[in-house]
Amino acid sequence: MHFVSGSKFQTFIHQYFHVPIKTFSEENFHSLCDKLAKKDKELRNIIQQYGYPPLWSREPTFATLIYIILEQQVSLASAKAAFLKLQEKIGHIIPEKILLLSDEEMKACYFSRQKIKYAKHLASSMVNGELSIGGLHLLTDEQIRTELKKINGIGDWTVDVYLMMVLHRCDCFPAGDVALMKSLKEIKGLSLQTSKEKILVIAGKWKPYRTVAAFLLWHAYIKKRNMKL
């Protein structure tokens, strides 16, 4: 008897039985927030105090992945400054233009040495046909994770942000996101030393809409600090 491997079996199930990939949109975003609010009083308090979060969206493009890479482990303001500097330098951000830049030119756009390598590997992978962003929406979350993590510098956090903000997949929770973890601890009244494992147990109660819960938590974090995005 022939058994199919895990990821191939998942693909077979989704394609053969037409299992829908769960996403959210403007049409159902507020109703999903309300559904979570009925289950969790702290999430309900966020809506009551600050209103619904924005439905953060980004385009499914090479430029978006570059922007997310720039956001790794730095402030949003620093990432935005680098992205705008790159736009000023080359205009429309496409792989071919990135590959024409020298390391010095990219450093002048506030790219670190590591992020220069990441951006160029991403660009070459797209030019060589190793990665096709246009087809990612057809894949399951785990298949997308596998494909994107083949690129140097793309880890789980970058994949999660892409799944959540570009493809609006319903059930992602980037445990490596500092602001998200801090916000969860704040609304739940938890110690700053609370373990990641305990936090994941709490977040597990929001399945299968952990992305929506994360949007609420980010919303609270931003509003509490009067941050401008």
Salt bridges, closest charged atoms under 4 A:
ASP40 OD2 - LYS188 NZ 2.65
GLU42 OE2 - LYS41 NZ 3.15
GLU42 OE1 - LYS188 NZ 2.80
GLU71 OE2 - ARG58 NH2 2.99
GLU88 OE2 - LYS85 NZ 3.89
ASP103 OD1 - LYS120 NZ 3.06
GLU104 OE2 - LYS107 NZ 3.54
GLU105 OE2 - LYS89 NZ 3.46
ASP141 OD1 - ARG169 NH1 2.58
GLU142 OE2 - ARG145 NE 3.54
GLU147 OE2 - LYS150 NZ 3.03
ASP156 OD1 - ARG145 NH1 3.12
ASP156 OD1 - LYS149 NZ 3.09
ASP160 OD1 - ARG145 NH2 2.77
ASP171 OD1 - ARG210 NE 2.86
GLU186 OE1 - LYS224 NZ 3.41
GLU186 OE2 - ARG225 NH2 2.46
